[in-house]
Amino acid sequence: MCREKPEKLRVTNQSQVPVENKEDDSILVVKKVNFMAFICHTINVAAQLKKKSDRIKTIVQAAGTFLNIRDIKADQIHALLATNEVGETDNQDEG
């Protein structure tokens, strides 16, 4: 009856990451100041943009700049969000 905990974004010191996980690309270790800069930049810039695709591009670019996430592209995120939104709409219709 052991439930798995959902994955969470955890801001931590690099020294707290277990050695075997330091090369795991699913774990993000980032300085707190960079994380806060990413959030502030994203809020300030995305609020000014009208098109969803422009907001996604801006957020992905900021993730590359502040969080060193360079292997994910805006079109991947756009496609993922489009797929999830369709699923959410379908689920709402059932309820």
mmCIF file as gemmi writes it, N, C-alpha and C atoms, coordinates in Angstrom:
data_model
loop_
_atom_site.group_PDB
_atom_site.id
_atom_site.type_symbol
_atom_site.label_atom_id
_atom_site.label_alt_id
_atom_site.label_comp_id
_atom_site.label_asym_id
_atom_site.label_entity_id
_atom_site.label_seq_id
_atom_site.pdbx_PDB_ins_code
_atom_site.Cartn_x
_atom_site.Cartn_y
_atom_site.Cartn_z
_atom_site.occupancy
_atom_site.B_iso_or_equiv
_atom_site.pdbx_formal_charge
_atom_site.auth_seq_id
_atom_site.auth_asym_id
_atom_site.pdbx_PDB_model_num
ATOM 1 N N . MET Axp A 1 ? 0.817 -1.195 0 1 0 ? 1 A 1
ATOM 2 C CA . MET Axp A 1 ? 0 0 0 1 0 ? 1 A 1
ATOM 3 C C . MET Axp A 1 ? 0.86 1.258 0 1 0 ? 1 A 1
ATOM 4 N N . CYS Axp A 2 ? 2.034 1.161 -0.544 1 0 ? 2 A 1
ATOM 5 C CA . CYS Axp A 2 ? 2.933 2.306 -0.608 1 0 ? 2 A 1
ATOM 6 C C . CYS Axp A 2 ? 2.613 3.125 -1.851 1 0 ? 2 A 1
ATOM 7 N N . ARG Axp A 3 ? 2.265 4.382 -1.661 1 0 ? 3 A 1
ATOM 8 C CA . ARG Axp A 3 ? 1.953 5.255 -2.785 1 0 ? 3 A 1
ATOM 9 C C . ARG Axp A 3 ? 3.208 5.984 -3.223 1 0 ? 3 A 1
ATOM 10 N N . GLU Axp A 4 ? 3.378 6.104 -4.535 1 0 ? 4 A 1
ATOM 11 C CA . GLU Axp A 4 ? 4.513 6.856 -5.045 1 0 ? 4 A 1
ATOM 12 C C . GLU Axp A 4 ? 4.215 8.334 -4.923 1 0 ? 4 A 1
ATOM 13 N N . LYS Axp A 5 ? 5.203 9.097 -4.53 1 0 ? 5 A 1
ATOM 14 C CA . LYS Axp A 5 ? 5.048 10.538 -4.439 1 0 ? 5 A 1
ATOM 15 C C . LYS Axp A 5 ? 5.182 11.129 -5.832 1 0 ? 5 A 1
ATOM 16 N N . PRO Axp A 6 ? 4.353 12.126 -6.157 1 0 ? 6 A 1
ATOM 17 C CA . PRO Axp A 6 ? 4.48 12.753 -7.482 1 0 ? 6 A 1
ATOM 18 C C . PRO Axp A 6 ? 5.795 13.511 -7.571 1 0 ? 6 A 1
ATOM 19 N N . GLU Axp A 7 ? 6.31 13.616 -8.803 1 0 ? 7 A 1
ATOM 20 C CA . GLU Axp A 7 ? 7.546 14.36 -8.992 1 0 ? 7 A 1
ATOM 21 C C . GLU Axp A 7 ? 7.284 15.834 -8.705 1 0 ? 7 A 1
ATOM 22 N N . LYS Axp A 8 ? 8.223 16.468 -8.053 1 0 ? 8 A 1
ATOM 23 C CA . LYS Axp A 8 ? 8.1 17.879 -7.71 1 0 ? 8 A 1
ATOM 24 C C . LYS Axp A 8 ? 9.374 18.595 -8.101 1 0 ? 8 A 1
ATOM 25 N N . LEU Axp A 9 ? 9.244 19.879 -8.391 1 0 ? 9 A 1
ATOM 26 C CA . LEU Axp A 9 ? 10.412 20.711 -8.594 1 0 ? 9 A 1
ATOM 27 C C . LEU Axp A 9 ? 10.914 21.078 -7.216 1 0 ? 9 A 1
ATOM 28 N N . ARG Axp A 10 ? 12.174 20.791 -6.972 1 0 ? 10 A 1
ATOM 29 C CA . ARG Axp A 10 ? 12.738 21.079 -5.664 1 0 ? 10 A 1
ATOM 30 C C . ARG Axp A 10 ? 13.973 21.927 -5.853 1 0 ? 10 A 1
ATOM 31 N N . VAL Axp A 11 ? 13.97 23.087 -5.226 1 0 ? 11 A 1
ATOM 32 C CA . VAL Axp A 11 ? 15.152 23.941 -5.25 1 0 ? 11 A 1
ATOM 33 C C . VAL Axp A 11 ? 16.036 23.478 -4.106 1 0 ? 11 A 1
ATOM 34 N N . THR Axp A 12 ? 17.248 23.094 -4.441 1 0 ? 12 A 1
ATOM 35 C CA . THR Axp A 12 ? 18.124 22.501 -3.447 1 0 ? 12 A 1
ATOM 36 C C . THR Axp A 12 ? 19.562 22.892 -3.725 1 0 ? 12 A 1
ATOM 37 N N . ASN Axp A 13 ? 20.405 22.645 -2.787 1 0 ? 13 A 1
ATOM 38 C CA . ASN Axp A 13 ? 21.833 22.816 -3.012 1 0 ? 13 A 1
ATOM 39 C C . ASN Axp A 13 ? 22.333 21.618 -3.795 1 0 ? 13 A 1
ATOM 40 N N . GLN Axp A 14 ? 23.28 21.819 -4.675 1 0 ? 14 A 1
ATOM 41 C CA . GLN Axp A 14 ? 23.79 20.714 -5.476 1 0 ? 14 A 1
ATOM 42 C C . GLN Axp A 14 ? 24.378 19.624 -4.59 1 0 ? 14 A 1
ATOM 43 N N . SER Axp A 15 ? 24.908 20.004 -3.458 1 0 ? 15 A 1
ATOM 44 C CA . SER Axp A 15 ? 25.501 19.008 -2.567 1 0 ? 15 A 1
ATOM 45 C C . SER Axp A 15 ? 24.443 18.081 -1.974 1 0 ? 15 A 1
ATOM 46 N N . GLN Axp A 16 ? 23.172 18.473 -2.023 1 0 ? 16 A 1
ATOM 47 C CA . GLN Axp A 16 ? 22.101 17.65 -1.481 1 0 ? 16 A 1
ATOM 48 C C . GLN Axp A 16 ? 21.587 16.622 -2.487 1 0 ? 16 A 1
ATOM 49 N N . VAL Axp A 17 ? 21.984 16.738 -3.75 1 0 ? 17 A 1
ATOM 50 C CA . VAL Axp A 17 ? 21.544 15.786 -4.765 1 0 ? 17 A 1
ATOM 51 C C . VAL Axp A 17 ? 22.387 14.53 -4.641 1 0 ? 17 A 1
ATOM 52 N N . PRO Axp A 18 ? 21.749 13.364 -4.546 1 0 ? 18 A 1
ATOM 53 C CA . PRO Axp A 18 ? 22.532 12.124 -4.453 1 0 ? 18 A 1
ATOM 54 C C . PRO Axp A 18 ? 23.468 11.978 -5.64 1 0 ? 18 A 1
ATOM 55 N N . VAL Axp A 19 ? 24.641 11.432 -5.415 1 0 ? 19 A 1
ATOM 56 C CA . VAL Axp A 19 ? 25.674 11.318 -6.442 1 0 ? 19 A 1
ATOM 57 C C . VAL Axp A 19 ? 25.153 10.603 -7.682 1 0 ? 19 A 1
ATOM 58 N N . GLU Axp A 20 ? 24.38 9.534 -7.515 1 0 ? 20 A 1
ATOM 59 C CA . GLU Axp A 20 ? 23.906 8.787 -8.673 1 0 ? 20 A 1
ATOM 60 C C . GLU Axp A 20 ? 22.92 9.573 -9.527 1 0 ? 20 A 1
ATOM 61 N N . ASN Axp A 21 ? 22.362 10.652 -9.001 1 0 ? 21 A 1
ATOM 62 C CA . ASN Axp A 21 ? 21.377 11.433 -9.744 1 0 ? 21 A 1
ATOM 63 C C . ASN Axp A 21 ? 21.942 12.709 -10.369 1 0 ? 21 A 1
ATOM 64 N N . LYS Axp A 22 ? 23.207 13.008 -10.182 1 0 ? 22 A 1
ATOM 65 C CA . LYS Axp A 22 ? 23.758 14.266 -10.678 1 0 ? 22 A 1
ATOM 66 C C . LYS Axp A 22 ? 23.741 14.362 -12.196 1 0 ? 22 A 1
ATOM 67 N N . GLU Axp A 23 ? 23.789 13.24 -12.9 1 0 ? 23 A 1
ATOM 68 C CA . GLU Axp A 23 ? 23.772 13.251 -14.357 1 0 ? 23 A 1
ATOM 69 C C . GLU Axp A 23 ? 22.375 12.974 -14.921 1 0 ? 23 A 1
ATOM 70 N N . ASP Axp A 24 ? 21.401 12.76 -14.08 1 0 ? 24 A 1
ATOM 71 C CA . ASP Axp A 24 ? 20.035 12.466 -14.504 1 0 ? 24 A 1
ATOM 72 C C . ASP Axp A 24 ? 19.404 13.74 -15.035 1 0 ? 24 A 1
ATOM 73 N N . ASP Axp A 25 ? 18.987 13.737 -16.312 1 0 ? 25 A 1
ATOM 74 C CA . ASP Axp A 25 ? 18.455 14.965 -16.9 1 0 ? 25 A 1
ATOM 75 C C . ASP Axp A 25 ? 17.03 15.272 -16.457 1 0 ? 25 A 1
ATOM 76 N N . SER Axp A 26 ? 16.409 14.417 -15.65 1 0 ? 26 A 1
ATOM 77 C CA . SER Axp A 26 ? 15.081 14.721 -15.135 1 0 ? 26 A 1
ATOM 78 C C . SER Axp A 26 ? 15.151 15.522 -13.837 1 0 ? 26 A 1
ATOM 79 N N . ILE Axp A 27 ? 16.346 15.697 -13.305 1 0 ? 27 A 1
ATOM 80 C CA . ILE Axp A 27 ? 16.537 16.466 -12.07 1 0 ? 27 A 1
ATOM 81 C C . ILE Axp A 27 ? 17.13 17.815 -12.428 1 0 ? 27 A 1
ATOM 82 N N . LEU Axp A 28 ? 16.527 18.851 -11.905 1 0 ? 28 A 1
ATOM 83 C CA . LEU Axp A 28 ? 16.989 20.21 -12.163 1 0 ? 28 A 1
ATOM 84 C C . LEU Axp A 28 ? 17.555 20.788 -10.882 1 0 ? 28 A 1
ATOM 85 N N . VAL Axp A 29 ? 18.818 21.11 -10.898 1 0 ? 29 A 1
ATOM 86 C CA . VAL Axp A 29 ? 19.454 21.773 -9.77 1 0 ? 29 A 1
ATOM 87 C C . VAL Axp A 29 ? 19.782 23.173 -10.238 1 0 ? 29 A 1
ATOM 88 N N . VAL Axp A 30 ? 19.245 24.151 -9.541 1 0 ? 30 A 1
ATOM 89 C CA . VAL Axp A 30 ? 19.399 25.538 -9.966 1 0 ? 30 A 1
ATOM 90 C C . VAL Axp A 30 ? 19.583 26.427 -8.736 1 0 ? 30 A 1
ATOM 91 N N . LYS Axp A 31 ? 20.349 27.462 -8.904 1 0 ? 31 A 1
ATOM 92 C CA . LYS Axp A 31 ? 20.524 28.426 -7.806 1 0 ? 31 A 1
ATOM 93 C C . LYS Axp A 31 ? 19.198 29.147 -7.575 1 0 ? 31 A 1
ATOM 94 N N . LYS Axp A 32 ? 18.932 29.431 -6.321 1 0 ? 32 A 1
ATOM 95 C CA . LYS Axp A 32 ? 17.675 30.1 -5.971 1 0 ? 32 A 1
ATOM 96 C C . LYS Axp A 32 ? 17.513 31.427 -6.701 1 0 ? 32 A 1
ATOM 97 N N . VAL Axp A 33 ? 18.592 32.173 -6.815 1 0 ? 33 A 1
ATOM 98 C CA . VAL Axp A 33 ? 18.509 33.48 -7.466 1 0 ? 33 A 1
ATOM 99 C C . VAL Axp A 33 ? 18.149 33.319 -8.948 1 0 ? 33 A 1
ATOM 100 N N . ASN Axp A 34 ? 18.662 32.273 -9.597 1 0 ? 34 A 1
ATOM 101 C CA . ASN Axp A 34 ? 18.322 32.033 -10.998 1 0 ? 34 A 1
ATOM 102 C C . ASN Axp A 34 ? 16.864 31.613 -11.146 1 0 ? 34 A 1
ATOM 103 N N . PHE Axp A 35 ? 16.38 30.812 -10.204 1 0 ? 35 A 1
ATOM 104 C CA . PHE Axp A 35 ? 14.984 30.392 -10.234 1 0 ? 35 A 1
ATOM 105 C C . PHE Axp A 35 ? 14.06 31.603 -10.065 1 0 ? 35 A 1
ATOM 106 N N . MET Axp A 36 ? 14.388 32.473 -9.126 1 0 ? 36 A 1
ATOM 107 C CA . MET Axp A 36 ? 13.574 33.669 -8.897 1 0 ? 36 A 1
ATOM 108 C C . MET Axp A 36 ? 13.64 34.613 -10.1 1 0 ? 36 A 1
ATOM 109 N N . ALA Axp A 37 ? 14.811 34.742 -10.699 1 0 ? 37 A 1
ATOM 110 C CA . ALA Axp A 37 ? 14.944 35.58 -11.892 1 0 ? 37 A 1
ATOM 111 C C . ALA Axp A 37 ? 14.094 35.033 -13.028 1 0 ? 37 A 1
ATOM 112 N N . PHE Axp A 38 ? 14.083 33.714 -13.189 1 0 ? 38 A 1
ATOM 113 C CA . PHE Axp A 38 ? 13.253 33.084 -14.213 1 0 ? 38 A 1
ATOM 114 C C . PHE Axp A 38 ? 11.774 33.399 -13.989 1 0 ? 38 A 1
ATOM 115 N N . ILE Axp A 39 ? 11.312 33.23 -12.77 1 0 ? 39 A 1
ATOM 116 C CA . ILE Axp A 39 ? 9.899 33.493 -12.448 1 0 ? 39 A 1
ATOM 117 C C . ILE Axp A 39 ? 9.554 34.96 -12.704 1 0 ? 39 A 1
ATOM 118 N N . CYS Axp A 40 ? 10.367 35.867 -12.201 1 0 ? 40 A 1
ATOM 119 C CA . CYS Axp A 40 ? 10.091 37.302 -12.368 1 0 ? 40 A 1
ATOM 120 C C . CYS Axp A 40 ? 10.122 37.712 -13.837 1 0 ? 40 A 1
ATOM 121 N N . HIS Axp A 41 ? 11.116 37.246 -14.564 1 0 ? 41 A 1
ATOM 122 C CA . HIS Axp A 41 ? 11.218 37.565 -15.988 1 0 ? 41 A 1
ATOM 123 C C . HIS Axp A 41 ? 9.997 37.037 -16.741 1 0 ? 41 A 1
ATOM 124 N N . THR Axp A 42 ? 9.636 35.807 -16.452 1 0 ? 42 A 1
ATOM 125 C CA . THR Axp A 42 ? 8.498 35.18 -17.127 1 0 ? 42 A 1
ATOM 126 C C . THR Axp A 42 ? 7.21 35.946 -16.864 1 0 ? 42 A 1
ATOM 127 N N . ILE Axp A 43 ? 6.963 36.31 -15.639 1 0 ? 43 A 1
ATOM 128 C CA . ILE Axp A 43 ? 5.742 37.051 -15.293 1 0 ? 43 A 1
ATOM 129 C C . ILE Axp A 43 ? 5.727 38.407 -15.984 1 0 ? 43 A 1
ATOM 130 N N . ASN Axp A 44 ? 6.834 39.119 -15.908 1 0 ? 44 A 1
ATOM 131 C CA . ASN Axp A 44 ? 6.883 40.464 -16.48 1 0 ? 44 A 1
ATOM 132 C C . ASN Axp A 44 ? 6.739 40.474 -17.994 1 0 ? 44 A 1
ATOM 133 N N . VAL Axp A 45 ? 7.397 39.58 -18.67 1 0 ? 45 A 1
ATOM 134 C CA . VAL Axp A 45 ? 7.391 39.574 -20.128 1 0 ? 45 A 1
ATOM 135 C C . VAL Axp A 45 ? 6.123 38.925 -20.684 1 0 ? 45 A 1
ATOM 136 N N . ALA Axp A 46 ? 5.739 37.78 -20.122 1 0 ? 46 A 1
ATOM 137 C CA . ALA Axp A 46 ? 4.586 37.052 -20.655 1 0 ? 46 A 1
ATOM 138 C C . ALA Axp A 46 ? 3.289 37.846 -20.511 1 0 ? 46 A 1
ATOM 139 N N . ALA Axp A 47 ? 3.203 38.67 -19.491 1 0 ? 47 A 1
ATOM 140 C CA . ALA Axp A 47 ? 1.994 39.468 -19.289 1 0 ? 47 A 1
ATOM 141 C C . ALA Axp A 47 ? 1.788 40.48 -20.419 1 0 ? 47 A 1
ATOM 142 N N . GLN Axp A 48 ? 2.863 40.859 -21.079 1 0 ? 48 A 1
ATOM 143 C CA . GLN Axp A 48 ? 2.784 41.855 -22.147 1 0 ? 48 A 1
ATOM 144 C C . GLN Axp A 48 ? 2.474 41.239 -23.513 1 0 ? 48 A 1
ATOM 145 N N . LEU Axp A 49 ? 2.582 39.933 -23.623 1 0 ? 49 A 1
ATOM 146 C CA . LEU Axp A 49 ? 2.404 39.268 -24.914 1 0 ? 49 A 1
ATOM 147 C C . LEU Axp A 49 ? 0.962 38.795 -25.081 1 0 ? 49 A 1
ATOM 148 N N . LYS Axp A 50 ? 0.454 38.928 -26.285 1 0 ? 50 A 1
ATOM 149 C CA . LYS Axp A 50 ? -0.942 38.576 -26.554 1 0 ? 50 A 1
ATOM 150 C C . LYS Axp A 50 ? -1.087 37.128 -27.035 1 0 ? 50 A 1
ATOM 151 N N . LYS Axp A 51 ? -0.158 36.682 -27.874 1 0 ? 51 A 1
ATOM 152 C CA . LYS Axp A 51 ? -0.283 35.36 -28.477 1 0 ? 51 A 1
ATOM 153 C C . LYS Axp A 51 ? 0.324 34.285 -27.578 1 0 ? 51 A 1
ATOM 154 N N . LYS Axp A 52 ? -0.393 33.175 -27.472 1 0 ? 52 A 1
ATOM 155 C CA . LYS Axp A 52 ? 0.06 32.052 -26.652 1 0 ? 52 A 1
ATOM 156 C C . LYS Axp A 52 ? 1.415 31.534 -27.135 1 0 ? 52 A 1
ATOM 157 N N . SER Axp A 53 ? 1.587 31.436 -28.451 1 0 ? 53 A 1
ATOM 158 C CA . SER Axp A 53 ? 2.853 30.91 -28.979 1 0 ? 53 A 1
ATOM 159 C C . SER Axp A 53 ? 4.02 31.821 -28.62 1 0 ? 53 A 1
ATOM 160 N N . ASP Axp A 54 ? 3.798 33.133 -28.588 1 0 ? 54 A 1
ATOM 161 C CA . ASP Axp A 54 ? 4.854 34.066 -28.185 1 0 ? 54 A 1
ATOM 162 C C . ASP Axp A 54 ? 5.198 33.906 -26.71 1 0 ? 54 A 1
ATOM 163 N N . ARG Axp A 55 ? 4.171 33.682 -25.876 1 0 ? 55 A 1
ATOM 164 C CA . ARG Axp A 55 ? 4.43 33.468 -24.444 1 0 ? 55 A 1
ATOM 165 C C . ARG Axp A 55 ? 5.238 32.19 -24.227 1 0 ? 55 A 1
ATOM 166 N N . ILE Axp A 56 ? 4.874 31.132 -24.955 1 0 ? 56 A 1
ATOM 167 C CA . ILE Axp A 56 ? 5.609 29.867 -24.823 1 0 ? 56 A 1
ATOM 168 C C . ILE Axp A 56 ? 7.056 30.052 -25.251 1 0 ? 56 A 1
ATOM 169 N N . LYS Axp A 57 ? 7.292 30.715 -26.376 1 0 ? 57 A 1
ATOM 170 C CA . LYS Axp A 57 ? 8.669 30.957 -26.846 1 0 ? 57 A 1
ATOM 171 C C . LYS Axp A 57 ? 9.466 31.724 -25.802 1 0 ? 57 A 1
ATOM 172 N N . THR Axp A 58 ? 8.86 32.747 -25.235 1 0 ? 58 A 1
ATOM 173 C CA . THR Axp A 58 ? 9.536 33.579 -24.241 1 0 ? 58 A 1
ATOM 174 C C . THR Axp A 58 ? 9.892 32.773 -22.996 1 0 ? 58 A 1
ATOM 175 N N . ILE Axp A 59 ? 8.979 31.936 -22.549 1 0 ? 59 A 1
ATOM 176 C CA . ILE Axp A 59 ? 9.226 31.131 -21.35 1 0 ? 59 A 1
ATOM 177 C C . ILE Axp A 59 ? 10.323 30.106 -21.611 1 0 ? 59 A 1
ATOM 178 N N . VAL Axp A 60 ? 10.313 29.475 -22.783 1 0 ? 60 A 1
ATOM 179 C CA . VAL Axp A 60 ? 11.351 28.499 -23.122 1 0 ? 60 A 1
ATOM 180 C C . VAL Axp A 60 ? 12.713 29.184 -23.24 1 0 ? 60 A 1
ATOM 181 N N . GLN Axp A 61 ? 12.742 30.376 -23.829 1 0 ? 61 A 1
ATOM 182 C CA . GLN Axp A 61 ? 14.001 31.128 -23.921 1 0 ? 61 A 1
ATOM 183 C C . GLN Axp A 61 ? 14.509 31.499 -22.53 1 0 ? 61 A 1
ATOM 184 N N . ALA Axp A 62 ? 13.6 31.924 -21.656 1 0 ? 62 A 1
ATOM 185 C CA . ALA Axp A 62 ? 13.994 32.279 -20.289 1 0 ? 62 A 1
ATOM 186 C C . ALA Axp A 62 ? 14.502 31.045 -19.537 1 0 ? 62 A 1
ATOM 187 N N . ALA Axp A 63 ? 13.898 29.893 -19.786 1 0 ? 63 A 1
ATOM 188 C CA . ALA Axp A 63 ? 14.358 28.655 -19.144 1 0 ? 63 A 1
ATOM 189 C C . ALA Axp A 63 ? 15.788 28.339 -19.585 1 0 ? 63 A 1
ATOM 190 N N . GLY Axp A 64 ? 16.092 28.607 -20.846 1 0 ? 64 A 1
ATOM 191 C CA . GLY Axp A 64 ? 17.456 28.407 -21.329 1 0 ? 64 A 1
ATOM 192 C C . GLY Axp A 64 ? 18.426 29.369 -20.687 1 0 ? 64 A 1
ATOM 193 N N . THR Axp A 65 ? 17.998 30.614 -20.556 1 0 ? 65 A 1
ATOM 194 C CA . THR Axp A 65 ? 18.86 31.651 -20.006 1 0 ? 65 A 1
ATOM 195 C C . THR Axp A 65 ? 19.096 31.484 -18.504 1 0 ? 65 A 1
ATOM 196 N N . PHE Axp A 66 ? 18.029 31.338 -17.742 1 0 ? 66 A 1
ATOM 197 C CA . PHE Axp A 66 ? 18.13 31.36 -16.285 1 0 ? 66 A 1
ATOM 198 C C . PHE Axp A 66 ? 18.291 29.98 -15.655 1 0 ? 66 A 1
ATOM 199 N N . LEU Axp A 67 ? 17.75 28.941 -16.289 1 0 ? 67 A 1
ATOM 200 C CA . LEU Axp A 67 ? 17.753 27.612 -15.685 1 0 ? 67 A 1
ATOM 201 C C . LEU Axp A 67 ? 18.644 26.622 -16.424 1 0 ? 67 A 1
ATOM 202 N N . ASN Axp A 68 ? 19.272 27.082 -17.51 1 0 ? 68 A 1
ATOM 203 C CA . ASN Axp A 68 ? 20.158 26.249 -18.312 1 0 ? 68 A 1
ATOM 204 C C . ASN Axp A 68 ? 19.441 25.023 -18.903 1 0 ? 68 A 1
ATOM 205 N N . ILE Axp A 69 ? 18.16 25.204 -19.237 1 0 ? 69 A 1
ATOM 206 C CA . ILE Axp A 69 ? 17.383 24.149 -19.902 1 0 ? 69 A 1
ATOM 207 C C . ILE Axp A 69 ? 17.378 24.496 -21.379 1 0 ? 69 A 1
ATOM 208 N N . ARG Axp A 70 ? 18.223 23.81 -22.128 1 0 ? 70 A 1
ATOM 209 C CA . ARG Axp A 70 ? 18.382 24.143 -23.544 1 0 ? 70 A 1
ATOM 210 C C . ARG Axp A 70 ? 17.946 23.012 -24.478 1 0 ? 70 A 1
ATOM 211 N N . ASP Axp A 71 ? 17.582 21.889 -23.915 1 0 ? 71 A 1
ATOM 212 C CA . ASP Axp A 71 ? 17.226 20.747 -24.761 1 0 ? 71 A 1
ATOM 213 C C . ASP Axp A 71 ? 15.731 20.65 -25.057 1 0 ? 71 A 1
ATOM 214 N N . ILE Axp A 72 ? 14.941 21.565 -24.538 1 0 ? 72 A 1
ATOM 215 C CA . ILE Axp A 72 ? 13.499 21.575 -24.792 1 0 ? 72 A 1
ATOM 216 C C . ILE Axp A 72 ? 13.177 22.792 -25.645 1 0 ? 72 A 1
ATOM 217 N N . LYS Axp A 73 ? 12.445 22.563 -26.709 1 0 ? 73 A 1
ATOM 218 C CA . LYS Axp A 73 ? 12.11 23.628 -27.661 1 0 ? 73 A 1
ATOM 219 C C . LYS Axp A 73 ? 10.658 24.058 -27.485 1 0 ? 73 A 1
ATOM 220 N N . ALA Axp A 74 ? 10.369 25.27 -27.936 1 0 ? 74 A 1
ATOM 221 C CA . ALA Axp A 74 ? 9.034 25.848 -27.787 1 0 ? 74 A 1
ATOM 222 C C . ALA Axp A 74 ? 7.973 25.006 -28.486 1 0 ? 74 A 1
ATOM 223 N N . ASP Axp A 75 ? 8.278 24.452 -29.649 1 0 ? 75 A 1
ATOM 224 C CA . ASP Axp A 75 ? 7.28 23.66 -30.363 1 0 ? 75 A 1
ATOM 225 C C . ASP Axp A 75 ? 6.926 22.379 -29.614 1 0 ? 75 A 1
ATOM 226 N N . GLN Axp A 76 ? 7.876 21.829 -28.854 1 0 ? 76 A 1
ATOM 227 C CA . GLN Axp A 76 ? 7.589 20.646 -28.034 1 0 ? 76 A 1
ATOM 228 C C . GLN Axp A 76 ? 6.577 20.997 -26.935 1 0 ? 76 A 1
ATOM 229 N N . ILE Axp A 77 ? 6.802 22.121 -26.294 1 0 ? 77 A 1
ATOM 230 C CA . ILE Axp A 77 ? 5.909 22.558 -25.22 1 0 ? 77 A 1
ATOM 231 C C . ILE Axp A 77 ? 4.538 22.892 -25.777 1 0 ? 77 A 1
ATOM 232 N N . HIS Axp A 78 ? 4.511 23.589 -26.907 1 0 ? 78 A 1
ATOM 233 C CA . HIS Axp A 78 ? 3.24 23.957 -27.534 1 0 ? 78 A 1
ATOM 234 C C . HIS Axp A 78 ? 2.428 22.7 -27.86 1 0 ? 78 A 1
ATOM 235 N N . ALA Axp A 79 ? 3.073 21.69 -28.428 1 0 ? 79 A 1
ATOM 236 C CA . ALA Axp A 79 ? 2.395 20.439 -28.772 1 0 ? 79 A 1
ATOM 237 C C . ALA Axp A 79 ? 1.908 19.716 -27.518 1 0 ? 79 A 1
ATOM 238 N N . LEU Axp A 80 ? 2.741 19.689 -26.487 1 0 ? 80 A 1
ATOM 239 C CA . LEU Axp A 80 ? 2.362 19.032 -25.242 1 0 ? 80 A 1
ATOM 240 C C . LEU Axp A 80 ? 1.15 19.717 -24.618 1 0 ? 80 A 1
ATOM 241 N N . LEU Axp A 81 ? 1.167 21.035 -24.585 1 0 ? 81 A 1
ATOM 242 C CA . LEU Axp A 81 ? 0.043 21.776 -24.013 1 0 ? 81 A 1
ATOM 243 C C . LEU Axp A 81 ? -1.223 21.583 -24.837 1 0 ? 81 A 1
ATOM 244 N N . ALA Axp A 82 ? -1.091 21.555 -26.15 1 0 ? 82 A 1
ATOM 245 C CA . ALA Axp A 82 ? -2.257 21.349 -27.017 1 0 ? 82 A 1
ATOM 246 C C . ALA Axp A 82 ? -2.867 19.973 -26.767 1 0 ? 82 A 1
ATOM 247 N N . THR Axp A 83 ? -2.03 18.966 -26.602 1 0 ? 83 A 1
ATOM 248 C CA . THR Axp A 83 ? -2.51 17.611 -26.331 1 0 ? 83 A 1
ATOM 249 C C . THR Axp A 83 ? -3.211 17.554 -24.986 1 0 ? 83 A 1
ATOM 250 N N . ASN Axp A 84 ? -2.628 18.146 -23.968 1 0 ? 84 A 1
ATOM 251 C CA . ASN Axp A 84 ? -3.214 18.13 -22.628 1 0 ? 84 A 1
ATOM 252 C C . ASN Axp A 84 ? -4.515 18.918 -22.577 1 0 ? 84 A 1
ATOM 253 N N . GLU Axp A 85 ? -4.588 20.039 -23.28 1 0 ? 85 A 1
ATOM 254 C CA . GLU Axp A 85 ? -5.797 20.852 -23.268 1 0 ? 85 A 1
ATOM 255 C C . GLU Axp A 85 ? -6.949 20.114 -23.922 1 0 ? 85 A 1
ATOM 256 N N . VAL Axp A 86 ? -6.682 19.364 -24.97 1 0 ? 86 A 1
ATOM 257 C CA . VAL Axp A 86 ? -7.725 18.568 -25.62 1 0 ? 86 A 1
ATOM 258 C C . VAL Axp A 86 ? -8.233 17.519 -24.645 1 0 ? 86 A 1
ATOM 259 N N . GLY Axp A 87 ? -7.332 16.851 -23.944 1 0 ? 87 A 1
ATOM 260 C CA . GLY Axp A 87 ? -7.721 15.844 -22.957 1 0 ? 87 A 1
ATOM 261 C C . GLY Axp A 87 ? -8.525 16.424 -21.824 1 0 ? 87 A 1
ATOM 262 N N . GLU Axp A 88 ? -8.153 17.605 -21.353 1 0 ? 88 A 1
ATOM 263 C CA . GLU Axp A 88 ? -8.885 18.257 -20.278 1 0 ? 88 A 1
ATOM 264 C C . GLU Axp A 88 ? -10.275 18.654 -20.729 1 0 ? 88 A 1
ATOM 265 N N . THR Axp A 89 ? -10.402 19.142 -21.963 1 0 ? 89 A 1
ATOM 266 C CA . THR Axp A 89 ? -11.705 19.525 -22.496 1 0 ? 89 A 1
ATOM 267 C C . THR Axp A 89 ? -12.602 18.296 -22.604 1 0 ? 89 A 1
ATOM 268 N N . ASP Axp A 90 ? -12.058 17.181 -23.077 1 0 ? 90 A 1
ATOM 269 C CA . ASP Axp A 90 ? -12.832 15.95 -23.181 1 0 ? 90 A 1
ATOM 270 C C . ASP Axp A 90 ? -13.315 15.488 -21.817 1 0 ? 90 A 1
ATOM 271 N N . ASN Axp A 91 ? -12.439 15.572 -20.81 1 0 ? 91 A 1
ATOM 272 C CA . ASN Axp A 91 ? -12.811 15.149 -19.46 1 0 ? 91 A 1
ATOM 273 C C . ASN Axp A 91 ? -13.886 16.04 -18.872 1 0 ? 91 A 1
ATOM 274 N N . GLN Axp A 92 ? -13.859 17.332 -19.155 1 0 ? 92 A 1
ATOM 275 C CA . GLN Axp A 92 ? -14.86 18.257 -18.644 1 0 ? 92 A 1
ATOM 276 C C . GLN Axp A 92 ? -16.225 17.957 -19.24 1 0 ? 92 A 1
ATOM 277 N N . ASP Axp A 93 ? -16.257 17.542 -20.503 1 0 ? 93 A 1
ATOM 278 C CA . ASP Axp A 93 ? -17.523 17.239 -21.148 1 0 ? 93 A 1
ATOM 279 C C . ASP Axp A 93 ? -18.197 16.023 -20.523 1 0 ? 93 A 1
ATOM 280 N N . GLU Axp A 94 ? -17.377 15.101 -19.992 1 0 ? 94 A 1
ATOM 281 C CA . GLU Axp A 94 ? -17.918 13.878 -19.405 1 0 ? 94 A 1
ATOM 282 C C . GLU Axp A 94 ? -18.569 14.129 -18.062 1 0 ? 94 A 1
ATOM 283 N N . GLY Axp A 95 ? -18.077 15.148 -17.332 1 0 ? 95 A 1
ATOM 284 C CA . GLY Axp A 95 ? -18.528 15.386 -15.96 1 0 ? 95 A 1
ATOM 285 C C . GLY Axp A 95 ? -19.799 16.044 -15.806 1 0 ? 95 A 1
